């Protein structure tokens, strides 16, 4: 019965039959559309000369004729000079039918409001959006997609929130949340903000229908999954008839908490691409050791090679810094540094935020520099760079809450994971270098378009091995992000956010470092190199190893327990007047953060176990340590294993692929609950919900991810 009902609904959504039209069709503006721009206002009308006398076409706005520009089948009309839009507008379009010489007429209403002033935007919300306690969409009309739904959001109390909050969908479309008691808002000052929004129900319907019945003919049972932050908290079989009934007649769609979903995005093709036909593509990648054994080293100037990406970051044309010097500048981050004015020390170790980061000059020379071929000028030969591409990663889940501010922000990250090669034996070594680019977005619509390009990459192309069309489509996504000078306002004009390394080849213990583009000491203005930075979200490991320092960690967790519980905390450089963030992240067996006395504030719905886990798993040491990797079962420290045997795709951790029947035990003295993960499924569901629900998800669901770095 339910499937039959769905079939009927699908037919009703398919549109009208192909009969001769009786009146011109108004293409834009759409029914109930809220316009913000007068300058770009125009009416788009479909009327074929096969059925209508085009010379009789009349377009009237609020009783006054508009200026018409005839076309072949589609015609345009604009305001006469001096005319303006009203708050509420009626559009009447008519033309004489050839069949009976009668005038056919279409009527449409729409509204217009001034754009919010730039000063009214809450730019701080872009990277630190307010906590959301609950959020839902009330669908008022499924037959139109303009101003047909209400978005209701109850924000947390951790930020000062004004009575009205504008949100930018695109250049001309804005949502305005209100707690004013006016219009659609029920009660002034009750903390429940309301906005009337555009909601494309047909898009939502088709996407959720695919989730529900996409595998209906398969033998496996369809399951939906739910997450709390990064943790997998629920897996259940889908009751298909019930789910279809709810989909056909929606009233309320919950955004927070988000309903369970079934992952249908192919993570191997749209989220974590590691197939050898892509990462060893001879036209776009380079591997001096031919690790995959196909007899081809590739092209060092290919779009996704180590050399090409470093060249884009150096941007020699704008900075005057050669890619060879730029690369050596990065590698010097492990060498001795005696420049006490620029992060150095008399011992030659680095000092980052007060944290002593030991130099690894001997290992750097023995394992990398001495084995790296030189060019004729005696510089590192980037045509023989000892790094092979392991994976291309889509992290749209790390997007900003684009739209709360009036300036560009991030649609998430694009990452390239490289593995070092031991050039002594031409085999994979235990080091990764991850290039993490910020994808620029000017509005929420840009975020949706970026996510859509990844979904299209999956759905519009044949299965692996990658076809030429797939590779072209993927490069069309990556080039606008990685090319030189794509973001003129950023250092070197590059969109690189940070480069992170994880290695144990240059010394012990196992260590992660983070590098960002910073001014070159003694260089000219505009010249930047990759220099060591604090490891975000990660305090010095002594705050958990040294009993005397544990008190400070306990204090930080307890004071910030509301944000840590919500997953929205940002670890500061200093705490209680002392350096807090580390200059590197060290790994030992069982690495995690713990301190005694963790206690949530009154009203915070987290246990001490939850707080410890939320804090520790968001650090580099915990996320790549015992909070997500079981030392008794899993290979240590890596989620993408650089020393995977040659000839197969790089191996991934169970944190990414799913912990299955063996959850990760709590490593701390608290003895908390074991936890499950399936982060690629989480990312798939996140992208599906983003594309199904549109900008409403960006307004309410980005808070926890906006501060995540892993």
C-alpha positions as CSV (number, residue, x, y, z in Angstrom):
1,X,0.0,0.0,0.0
2,X,2.7,2.5,1.0
3,X,4.7,1.8,-2.2
4,X,1.6,2.3,-4.3
5,X,1.0,5.5,-2.5
6,X,4.5,6.6,-3.3
7,X,4.0,5.8,-7.0
8,X,0.9,7.9,-7.0
9,X,2.7,10.8,-5.4
10,X,5.5,10.5,-7.8
11,X,3.1,10.8,-10.7
12,X,1.5,13.9,-9.2
13,X,5.0,15.5,-8.9
14,X,5.8,14.7,-12.5
15,X,3.8,17.7,-13.8
16,X,1.0,18.1,-16.3
17,X,0.4,16.2,-19.5
18,X,1.7,17.6,-22.7
19,X,-1.5,19.4,-23.9
20,X,-1.6,22.7,-25.8
21,X,-1.2,25.5,-23.2
22,X,-4.2,27.8,-22.6
23,X,-2.2,30.7,-21.0
24,X,1.4,31.9,-21.0
25,X,3.6,30.3,-18.4
26,X,5.4,32.5,-15.9
27,X,8.9,31.0,-15.3
28,X,10.1,33.7,-12.9
29,X,9.6,35.1,-10.4
30,X,8.2,32.0,-8.8
31,X,5.0,31.8,-6.8
32,X,5.4,33.4,-3.4
33,X,9.1,34.3,-4.1
34,X,10.7,36.9,-1.9
35,X,12.9,39.2,-3.9
36,X,15.6,41.4,-2.6
37,X,17.0,43.2,-5.7
38,X,15.2,45.7,-7.9
39,X,18.2,46.2,-10.2
40,X,18.2,42.6,-11.4
41,X,14.4,42.1,-11.4
42,X,13.0,40.7,-14.6
43,X,10.0,38.6,-15.6
44,X,10.6,35.4,-17.6
45,X,7.6,34.1,-19.6
46,X,7.2,31.0,-21.8
47,X,4.8,31.5,-24.7
48,X,5.3,29.8,-28.1
49,X,4.2,31.4,-31.3
50,X,2.7,28.0,-32.2
51,X,-0.1,28.7,-29.7
52,X,-0.1,32.4,-29.0
53,X,0.0,35.7,-30.9
54,X,3.3,37.0,-29.5
55,X,2.5,40.5,-30.6
56,X,-0.4,40.5,-28.1
57,X,1.8,39.5,-25.1
58,X,1.1,41.8,-22.2
59,X,3.0,41.7,-18.9
60,X,1.6,43.9,-16.1
61,X,2.9,44.5,-12.6
62,X,0.5,46.0,-10.1
63,X,-1.6,47.2,-13.0
64,X,1.2,48.8,-15.0
65,X,2.7,47.4,-18.2
66,X,6.3,46.2,-18.2
67,X,8.8,46.6,-21.0
68,X,8.9,43.4,-23.0
69,X,11.9,41.9,-24.9
70,X,10.5,39.2,-27.2
71,X,12.4,35.9,-27.7
72,X,11.8,32.7,-29.6
73,X,9.8,30.8,-27.0
74,X,11.0,32.6,-23.8
75,X,10.4,36.3,-23.4
76,X,11.6,38.8,-20.8
77,X,10.1,41.9,-19.2
78,X,11.5,44.5,-16.9
79,X,10.4,47.6,-15.0
80,X,9.8,50.8,-16.9
81,X,12.2,53.6,-15.9
82,X,11.2,55.0,-12.5
83,X,9.0,52.1,-11.5
84,X,9.7,50.2,-8.3
85,X,8.6,47.0,-6.6
86,X,6.1,47.1,-3.7
87,X,6.2,45.0,-0.6
88,X,3.5,42.8,-2.2
89,X,3.2,42.5,-5.9
90,X,0.8,41.0,-8.4
91,X,2.0,40.0,-11.8
92,X,-0.5,39.4,-14.7
93,X,0.7,37.9,-18.0
94,X,-1.6,37.4,-20.9
95,X,-1.7,36.7,-24.6
96,X,-4.2,35.9,-27.3
97,X,-4.5,32.2,-28.1
98,X,-4.4,31.4,-31.8
99,X,-6.9,28.6,-31.5
100,X,-9.9,30.6,-30.3
101,X,-8.6,34.3,-30.3
102,X,-9.4,34.5,-26.6
103,X,-6.8,36.0,-24.2
104,X,-5.3,33.5,-21.8
105,X,-4.1,34.9,-18.5
106,X,-1.6,33.8,-15.7
107,X,-1.5,35.5,-12.4
108,X,1.3,35.3,-9.8
109,X,2.0,37.1,-6.5
110,X,5.4,37.7,-5.0
111,X,7.0,40.0,-2.4
112,X,10.0,42.3,-2.1
113,X,12.0,43.5,0.9
114,X,15.2,45.5,1.2
115,X,18.4,43.6,1.7
116,X,19.6,43.5,5.4
117,X,22.2,46.1,6.1
118,X,25.8,44.7,6.3
119,X,26.0,45.8,9.9
120,X,23.1,43.5,10.9
121,X,25.0,40.3,9.9
122,X,26.5,38.3,12.7
123,X,29.9,37.6,11.3
124,X,31.1,35.8,14.4
125,X,28.5,33.2,13.8
126,X,30.3,32.0,10.6
127,X,33.0,30.1,12.3
128,X,31.4,30.0,15.8
129,X,27.6,29.6,15.1
130,X,25.4,29.6,18.2
131,X,24.5,26.2,19.8
132,X,21.2,24.8,18.6
133,X,19.0,23.1,21.1
134,X,16.3,22.2,18.7
135,X,15.4,23.0,15.1
136,X,12.6,21.9,12.7
137,X,11.0,22.7,9.4
138,X,7.3,23.0,9.2
139,X,6.2,22.4,5.5
140,X,3.3,24.6,4.7
141,X,2.9,23.8,1.0
142,X,4.5,21.0,-1.0
143,X,3.4,22.2,-4.4
144,X,5.5,25.3,-4.5
145,X,9.1,25.9,-3.3
146,X,9.1,29.6,-2.4
147,X,8.3,30.9,1.0
148,X,6.4,27.6,1.7
149,X,7.9,26.5,5.0
150,X,8.8,27.8,8.4
151,X,12.2,27.1,10.0
152,X,12.0,27.2,13.8
153,X,15.3,27.2,15.8
154,X,15.9,27.4,19.6
155,X,19.4,28.5,20.1
156,X,21.5,27.8,23.2
157,X,22.3,30.4,25.8
158,X,26.1,30.5,25.3
159,X,26.1,33.6,23.0
160,X,24.4,37.0,22.9
161,X,21.8,36.6,20.1
162,X,19.9,39.6,18.7
163,X,16.2,39.7,18.1
164,X,16.6,39.5,14.4
165,X,19.3,37.4,12.6
166,X,19.8,37.7,8.8
167,X,21.2,34.7,6.9
168,X,22.4,35.0,3.3
169,X,21.3,32.2,0.9
170,X,22.8,33.9,-2.2
171,X,23.4,37.3,-3.6
172,X,19.7,38.2,-3.6
173,X,18.0,35.8,-1.2
174,X,18.1,36.1,2.6
175,X,16.5,34.3,5.5
176,X,15.7,36.4,8.5
177,X,15.2,34.7,11.9
178,X,13.1,36.6,14.3
179,X,12.1,36.3,18.0
180,X,10.0,39.5,17.8
181,X,6.5,38.0,18.1
182,X,5.6,39.5,14.7
183,X,4.7,37.8,11.5
184,X,5.4,34.1,11.6
185,X,7.1,34.2,15.0
186,X,4.7,33.2,17.8
187,X,6.0,35.0,20.9
188,X,8.5,37.7,21.5
189,X,11.5,36.8,23.6
190,X,10.7,33.2,24.1
191,X,14.0,32.1,22.6
192,X,12.3,30.3,19.6
193,X,13.4,32.0,16.4
194,X,11.3,31.7,13.3
195,X,12.0,32.3,9.6
196,X,9.9,31.8,6.5
197,X,12.0,29.9,4.0
198,X,12.0,28.4,0.5
199,X,11.8,24.7,0.7
200,X,12.1,22.5,-2.4
201,X,9.9,19.5,-1.3
202,X,10.3,17.7,-4.7
203,X,14.1,17.7,-4.1
204,X,13.7,16.5,-0.5
205,X,11.2,13.9,-1.6
206,X,13.4,12.4,-4.4
207,X,16.5,12.3,-2.2
208,X,14.8,10.7,0.8
209,X,13.0,8.3,-1.4
210,X,16.3,7.1,-2.8
211,X,17.6,6.6,0.8
212,X,14.6,4.6,1.7
213,X,14.2,2.3,-1.3
214,X,17.5,2.7,-3.0
215,X,18.4,-0.9,-2.0
216,X,14.9,-2.3,-2.0
217,X,15.8,-5.0,-4.5
218,X,19.0,-5.9,-2.8
219,X,19.2,-8.9,-0.4
220,X,20.7,-6.8,2.4
221,X,18.4,-5.2,4.9
222,X,18.3,-1.4,4.6
223,X,19.6,0.3,7.8
224,X,19.5,3.8,9.0
225,X,22.2,5.2,11.3
226,X,22.4,8.1,13.7
227,X,25.3,10.0,15.2
228,X,26.0,12.2,18.2
229,X,28.9,14.3,17.0
230,X,31.4,11.8,15.6
231,X,30.1,8.9,17.5
232,X,27.8,6.3,16.0
233,X,25.0,5.9,18.4
234,X,22.3,4.0,16.6
235,X,21.8,1.5,13.8
236,X,18.3,0.1,13.0
237,X,16.5,-1.6,10.2
238,X,14.3,0.7,8.1
239,X,10.6,0.2,8.2
240,X,10.0,0.9,4.5
241,X,6.2,1.3,4.5
242,X,6.3,3.5,7.5
243,X,9.1,5.6,6.2
244,X,7.3,6.1,2.9
245,X,4.1,7.1,4.5
246,X,5.9,9.8,6.5
247,X,7.7,11.0,3.4
248,X,4.5,11.4,1.3
249,X,2.8,13.6,4.0
250,X,5.4,15.6,5.8
251,X,4.4,18.2,8.3
252,X,7.4,18.6,10.6
253,X,11.0,17.7,9.6
254,X,13.4,17.6,12.5
255,X,16.9,19.1,11.9
256,X,18.1,19.0,15.5
257,X,18.1,16.2,16.5
258,X,18.5,15.0,12.9
259,X,16.6,11.9,12.0
260,X,18.5,8.7,11.2
261,X,19.5,8.3,7.6
262,X,20.8,5.6,5.3
263,X,24.2,6.3,3.6
264,X,23.8,6.2,-0.1
265,X,26.7,8.3,-1.2
266,X,29.6,6.1,-2.4
267,X,32.3,7.2,-0.1
268,X,35.0,5.7,-2.3
269,X,34.0,7.9,-5.2
270,X,32.8,11.1,-3.5
271,X,34.4,11.4,0.0
272,X,37.6,9.4,0.4
273,X,39.0,8.7,-3.1
274,X,41.8,6.1,-3.0
275,X,41.3,3.9,-6.0
276,X,44.6,3.5,-7.9
277,X,43.0,4.5,-11.1
278,X,42.7,8.0,-9.6
279,X,45.6,8.4,-7.1
280,X,48.0,6.7,-9.6
281,X,46.5,8.3,-12.7
282,X,49.6,8.8,-14.9
283,X,48.3,12.1,-16.4
284,X,47.7,13.8,-13.0
285,X,49.9,12.2,-10.4
286,X,53.6,11.2,-10.0
287,X,55.3,8.4,-8.1
288,X,59.1,8.1,-8.6
289,X,59.0,4.5,-7.4
290,X,56.0,3.3,-9.5
291,X,54.6,1.9,-6.2
292,X,51.5,0.5,-7.9
293,X,53.5,-1.5,-10.3
294,X,51.8,-0.4,-13.5
295,X,55.1,0.5,-15.2
296,X,54.2,4.2,-15.2
297,X,55.7,6.9,-12.9
298,X,53.2,9.5,-14.0
299,X,53.7,13.2,-14.6
300,X,55.4,15.4,-12.0
301,X,53.5,18.3,-13.5
302,X,50.2,16.6,-13.2
303,X,47.3,18.4,-11.5
304,X,47.5,16.3,-8.3
305,X,51.2,15.8,-8.0
306,X,53.2,16.9,-4.9
307,X,55.2,19.3,-7.1
308,X,52.1,20.9,-8.7
309,X,50.4,21.5,-5.3
310,X,53.6,22.9,-3.8
311,X,53.9,25.1,-6.9
312,X,50.4,26.5,-6.4
313,X,51.2,27.3,-2.7
314,X,54.5,29.0,-3.6
315,X,52.8,31.1,-6.4
316,X,56.2,32.2,-7.7
317,X,54.7,34.6,-10.2
318,X,53.3,36.7,-7.4
319,X,55.8,36.0,-4.6
320,X,59.1,35.6,-6.4
321,X,59.8,32.5,-4.3
322,X,60.7,29.4,-6.2
323,X,58.9,26.2,-5.5
324,X,62.3,24.6,-4.6
325,X,63.0,27.3,-2.0
326,X,59.4,27.1,-0.8
327,X,59.6,23.3,-0.3
328,X,63.0,23.6,1.5
329,X,61.5,26.2,3.7
330,X,58.8,23.7,4.8
331,X,61.3,21.0,5.4
332,X,63.4,23.3,7.6
333,X,60.5,23.0,10.1
334,X,62.4,19.9,11.4
335,X,65.9,21.3,11.2
336,X,67.7,23.2,13.9
337,X,66.5,26.8,14.5
338,X,68.8,29.1,16.5
339,X,66.9,32.3,15.5
340,X,65.4,33.2,18.9
341,X,63.4,36.0,17.3
342,X,61.6,33.6,15.0
343,X,60.6,30.6,17.0
344,X,64.1,29.3,17.6
345,X,66.2,28.8,20.7
346,X,69.9,28.6,21.7
347,X,69.6,24.8,21.7
348,X,68.3,24.8,18.1
349,X,64.9,23.4,19.1
350,X,61.8,25.2,18.1
351,X,59.6,27.2,20.5
352,X,55.9,27.2,19.4
353,X,53.6,28.9,21.9
354,X,56.0,28.3,24.7
355,X,56.2,24.6,23.8
356,X,59.7,23.2,23.1
357,X,59.5,21.2,19.8
358,X,62.7,19.2,19.4
359,X,64.5,19.5,16.1
360,X,64.9,16.4,14.1
361,X,67.7,17.6,11.8
362,X,69.6,14.3,11.8
363,X,66.5,12.3,10.8
364,X,65.4,15.0,8.3
365,X,68.8,14.7,6.5
366,X,69.1,10.9,6.7
367,X,65.6,10.0,5.7
368,X,64.5,12.8,3.3
369,X,67.1,15.4,2.3
370,X,70.0,13.1,1.5
371,X,67.8,10.8,-0.5
372,X,66.0,13.5,-2.5
373,X,67.6,13.9,-6.0
374,X,69.0,17.3,-6.8
375,X,68.6,19.3,-10.0
376,X,71.4,20.8,-12.1
377,X,71.4,23.9,-9.9
378,X,71.8,21.8,-6.7
379,X,68.3,22.3,-5.5
380,X,65.7,19.7,-4.5
381,X,64.5,18.2,-7.8
382,X,60.7,18.5,-7.5
383,X,60.4,16.4,-10.6
384,X,61.6,13.5,-8.4
385,X,59.7,14.4,-5.2
386,X,59.6,11.3,-2.9
387,X,55.9,11.6,-2.1
388,X,53.1,9.6,-3.7
389,X,49.4,10.5,-3.6
390,X,47.4,8.2,-1.3
391,X,43.9,9.8,-1.3
392,X,41.8,12.9,-2.3
393,X,39.4,13.8,0.4
394,X,36.1,15.8,0.4
395,X,35.5,17.4,3.8
396,X,32.3,19.4,3.0
397,X,31.3,18.4,6.6
398,X,33.9,20.9,7.9
399,X,32.0,23.9,6.3
400,X,31.5,27.2,8.0
401,X,28.0,28.5,8.7
402,X,28.3,30.5,5.5
403,X,25.6,33.1,5.3
404,X,25.6,34.5,8.8
405,X,28.3,36.9,7.7
406,X,28.6,39.2,4.7
407,X,32.0,38.1,3.5
408,X,33.4,34.9,2.0
409,X,33.9,31.9,4.2
410,X,34.5,28.1,3.8
411,X,32.4,25.4,2.1
412,X,34.6,22.8,3.9
413,X,38.0,21.5,3.0
414,X,39.6,19.6,0.0
415,X,42.5,17.4,1.2
416,X,45.3,15.6,-0.5
417,X,47.0,12.9,1.5
418,X,50.6,12.1,0.5
419,X,52.8,9.3,1.7
420,X,56.6,9.6,2.0
421,X,58.7,7.1,0.0
422,X,61.9,5.6,1.4
423,X,64.2,6.3,-1.6
424,X,66.8,3.8,-0.3
425,X,64.5,0.9,-1.2
426,X,61.7,2.7,-3.1
427,X,59.1,1.5,-0.6
428,X,56.4,3.4,1.4
429,X,57.6,5.0,4.6
430,X,55.8,5.9,7.8
431,X,55.0,9.5,7.1
432,X,52.0,11.4,5.7
433,X,51.7,15.0,4.6
434,X,48.1,16.2,4.3
435,X,47.5,19.3,2.3
436,X,44.2,20.8,3.6
437,X,42.7,23.5,1.5
438,X,39.8,25.8,2.4
439,X,37.1,25.8,-0.3
440,X,35.9,29.4,-0.6
441,X,32.2,30.1,-0.5
442,X,30.4,33.5,-0.7
443,X,27.0,32.2,0.2
444,X,25.1,29.1,1.3
445,X,24.2,28.5,-2.4
446,X,28.0,28.1,-3.1
447,X,28.2,25.4,-0.3
448,X,25.3,23.5,-1.9
449,X,26.9,23.8,-5.4
450,X,30.2,22.5,-4.1
451,X,28.5,19.5,-2.4
452,X,26.4,18.9,-5.6
453,X,29.6,18.7,-7.7
454,X,30.8,15.8,-5.5
455,X,27.5,14.0,-5.7
456,X,27.5,14.4,-9.4
457,X,31.0,13.0,-9.5
458,X,29.6,9.8,-8.0
459,X,26.3,9.5,-9.8
460,X,27.2,10.8,-13.3
461,X,30.1,8.5,-13.9
462,X,30.7,4.8,-14.4
463,X,32.1,2.6,-11.6
464,X,35.8,2.3,-11.0
465,X,38.3,2.0,-12.6
466,X,38.0,5.7,-13.1
467,X,36.9,6.8,-16.6
468,X,38.4,9.8,-18.4
469,X,35.2,11.6,-17.7
470,X,35.4,10.9,-14.0
471,X,39.0,12.2,-13.8
472,X,38.1,15.4,-15.7
473,X,35.1,16.0,-13.5
474,X,37.3,15.5,-10.4
475,X,39.9,17.9,-11.7
476,X,37.2,20.4,-12.4
477,X,36.4,20.3,-8.7
478,X,40.1,20.5,-7.5
479,X,41.7,23.0,-9.9
480,X,39.6,26.0,-8.7
481,X,40.8,25.3,-5.2
482,X,44.5,24.4,-5.7
483,X,45.6,26.6,-8.6
484,X,48.0,29.5,-7.9
485,X,46.4,32.8,-6.9
486,X,42.8,31.6,-6.6
487,X,42.3,33.6,-3.4
488,X,44.2,36.9,-3.8
489,X,43.3,38.0,-0.3
490,X,45.1,35.1,1.4
491,X,48.8,34.5,1.9
492,X,50.5,33.8,-1.5
493,X,47.0,33.9,-3.0
494,X,46.6,30.3,-1.9
495,X,43.6,28.6,-0.5
496,X,45.7,26.2,1.6
497,X,44.6,26.3,5.2
498,X,47.3,24.1,6.8
499,X,49.6,21.2,6.1
500,X,49.7,18.5,8.7
501,X,52.3,15.8,9.0
502,X,52.4,12.6,10.9
503,X,55.7,10.7,11.1
504,X,58.0,8.5,13.0
505,X,60.8,8.3,10.3
506,X,62.8,11.3,11.5
507,X,62.8,10.5,15.2
508,X,60.7,9.4,18.1
509,X,58.2,9.6,19.5
510,X,55.6,9.5,16.8
511,X,54.7,13.0,16.1
512,X,52.3,15.3,14.3
513,X,53.1,18.9,13.3
514,X,51.0,21.6,11.7
515,X,52.2,24.2,9.2
516,X,50.5,27.4,7.9
517,X,51.6,30.1,5.5
518,X,53.4,32.7,7.5
519,X,55.7,35.6,6.5
520,X,59.2,34.6,5.6
521,X,61.6,36.0,8.2
522,X,63.7,38.6,6.4
523,X,61.6,38.2,3.3
524,X,59.7,40.8,1.3
525,X,56.1,41.8,2.0
526,X,53.8,39.2,0.4
527,X,56.3,36.3,0.7
528,X,55.0,33.5,2.8
529,X,56.3,30.0,3.6
530,X,55.0,27.0,5.4
531,X,56.1,27.5,9.0
532,X,55.3,25.5,12.1
533,X,52.0,26.4,13.9
534,X,50.3,25.2,17.1
535,X,48.4,21.9,16.7
536,X,44.8,23.1,16.9
537,X,42.6,21.8,19.7
538,X,45.5,20.0,21.2
539,X,47.1,21.0,24.6
540,X,50.6,20.1,25.5
541,X,50.6,16.4,26.4
542,X,52.1,17.4,29.8
543,X,48.7,18.6,30.8
544,X,47.6,15.0,31.0
545,X,51.0,13.3,31.9
546,X,52.1,15.7,34.7
547,X,49.9,15.5,37.8
548,X,50.8,19.1,38.7
549,X,49.5,20.3,35.3
550,X,46.4,18.1,35.3
551,X,44.6,20.6,37.6
552,X,44.7,23.2,34.8
553,X,43.3,20.8,32.3
554,X,40.5,19.9,34.7
555,X,39.7,23.5,35.2
556,X,39.5,24.2,31.5
557,X,37.2,21.2,30.9
558,X,34.9,22.1,33.8
559,X,34.7,25.8,33.0
560,X,34.0,25.0,29.3
561,X,31.8,22.0,29.9
562,X,28.7,23.4,28.1
563,X,30.7,23.9,24.9
564,X,32.7,20.7,25.2
565,X,29.4,18.8,25.8
566,X,28.1,20.3,22.5
567,X,31.3,19.8,20.7
568,X,31.8,23.5,20.0
569,X,34.7,24.4,22.2
570,X,37.9,26.0,20.8
571,X,41.0,25.3,22.7
572,X,42.8,28.6,23.4
573,X,46.6,29.4,23.1
574,X,46.8,30.0,26.8
575,X,44.8,29.0,29.9
576,X,45.2,30.4,33.4
577,X,48.0,32.6,32.1
578,X,50.1,29.7,30.8
579,X,50.7,28.4,27.3
580,X,48.1,25.7,26.6
581,X,48.1,24.7,22.9
582,X,51.0,22.5,21.9
583,X,53.6,23.0,19.2
584,X,53.4,19.4,18.2
585,X,51.3,16.4,19.1
586,X,53.2,13.4,20.4
587,X,51.9,9.8,20.4
588,X,52.6,6.9,22.7
589,X,50.8,3.7,23.2
590,X,47.3,4.5,24.6
591,X,47.6,8.3,24.0
592,X,44.6,10.2,25.3
593,X,43.7,13.2,27.5
594,X,42.5,12.7,31.0
595,X,42.6,14.6,34.3
596,X,40.9,13.8,37.6
597,X,38.0,15.8,38.9
598,X,36.1,16.4,35.6
599,X,32.6,17.6,36.5
600,X,30.0,19.1,34.2
601,X,28.4,22.4,35.2
602,X,24.8,22.4,36.5
603,X,22.4,21.7,33.7
604,X,25.0,20.4,31.2
605,X,23.6,17.1,29.9
606,X,27.0,15.2,29.7
607,X,28.7,12.8,32.1
608,X,32.3,13.2,33.1
609,X,33.0,10.4,30.7
610,X,31.3,12.3,27.8
611,X,33.2,15.5,28.6
612,X,36.6,13.7,28.7
613,X,35.8,11.9,25.5
614,X,34.5,15.0,23.6
615,X,37.6,16.9,24.6
616,X,40.2,14.2,24.0
617,X,38.8,12.9,20.8
618,X,38.9,16.4,19.3
619,X,42.6,16.7,19.9
620,X,45.2,15.3,17.5
621,X,46.6,13.1,20.2
622,X,43.2,11.5,21.0
623,X,41.7,11.4,17.5
624,X,44.8,9.6,16.3
625,X,45.3,7.8,19.6
626,X,43.4,5.6,21.9
627,X,40.1,7.5,21.7
628,X,39.4,6.2,18.2
629,X,42.0,3.5,17.7
630,X,42.1,0.4,19.8
631,X,45.8,-0.4,20.5
632,X,45.0,-4.0,21.0
633,X,43.3,-4.4,17.6
634,X,44.3,-1.6,15.3
635,X,47.4,-0.3,13.7
636,X,48.6,2.7,15.6
637,X,48.1,6.4,15.0
638,X,47.0,6.5,11.3
639,X,43.6,6.8,9.8
640,X,45.2,6.6,6.3
641,X,48.1,4.2,6.4
642,X,51.1,5.4,4.3
643,X,52.9,2.1,4.6
644,X,50.1,0.1,2.9
645,X,51.7,-2.6,0.8
646,X,52.2,-1.6,-2.9
647,X,49.6,-2.3,-5.5
648,X,46.4,-1.8,-3.4
649,X,44.4,1.2,-2.3
650,X,45.7,2.8,0.9
651,X,44.3,1.1,4.0
652,X,41.9,3.1,6.3
653,X,41.3,2.9,10.0
654,X,38.1,1.4,11.5
655,X,37.3,4.9,12.8
656,X,36.6,5.7,9.1
657,X,35.2,2.4,7.8
658,X,33.3,1.3,10.9
659,X,34.1,-0.3,14.2
660,X,31.5,-3.0,13.6
661,X,31.2,-5.5,16.5
662,X,34.4,-4.3,18.2
663,X,33.8,-0.8,19.6
664,X,36.8,1.3,20.8
665,X,37.2,0.9,24.6
666,X,37.5,3.9,26.8
667,X,41.3,4.3,27.5
668,X,41.0,6.5,30.6
669,X,40.8,5.8,34.3
670,X,37.2,6.8,34.2
671,X,36.4,3.5,32.6
672,X,33.7,5.0,30.3
673,X,31.5,3.3,27.8
674,X,33.0,1.8,24.6
675,X,32.2,3.9,21.5
676,X,31.4,3.1,17.9
677,X,32.5,5.0,14.8
678,X,31.8,5.0,11.1
679,X,33.0,8.4,10.0
680,X,32.7,7.9,6.3
681,X,29.1,7.0,6.8
682,X,28.7,10.1,9.0
683,X,30.2,12.3,6.3
684,X,27.9,10.6,3.7
685,X,24.8,11.2,5.7
686,X,25.9,14.8,6.4
687,X,26.3,15.6,2.6
688,X,23.0,13.8,1.8
689,X,21.1,15.9,4.4
690,X,22.8,19.1,3.2
691,X,21.6,18.5,-0.4
692,X,18.2,17.3,0.7
693,X,17.4,20.1,3.2
694,X,19.4,22.9,1.7
695,X,20.5,26.0,3.5
696,X,18.4,25.2,6.6
697,X,21.1,22.6,7.5
698,X,23.9,25.2,7.2
699,X,22.1,27.6,9.6
700,X,21.6,25.0,12.3
701,X,23.9,22.0,11.9
702,X,27.4,23.4,11.4
703,X,28.2,24.4,15.0
704,X,29.9,21.1,16.1
705,X,31.8,20.7,12.9
706,X,32.9,24.3,12.6
707,X,35.6,23.8,15.2
708,X,36.5,20.2,14.2
709,X,39.9,19.7,12.6
710,X,40.2,16.0,12.0
